[in-house]
Amino acid sequence: MVSIFGIAKKGFGMLGKKKVSKTISSVKPAKNLAEKFKAKQEMFKVVDKGGYNLTPVQKGKIKREGAAEVDKIMKKHGK
């Protein structure tokens, strides 16, 4: 049988030690994510509003392709 002090003694070695990972510095954060998100949302609204005769699968395909185009344009123009 292990006493209460034995259990506390085993866990005592973990006190004060913190696991900290190195910071990733090789990948730069994307720029203007809010602006890109807003542009995509506007495009999605247009597809939903104007594509009333499309099936959900067709709308999804148009939205995916449009989102990729928005990403490409934003990346090209540095926005």
Secondary structure, DSSP 8 states (H G I E B T S, - for coil): ---HHHHHHHHHTTTT---------SS---S-HHHHHHHHHHHHHHHHHH-TTS-HHHHHHHHHHHHHHHHHHHHHTT-
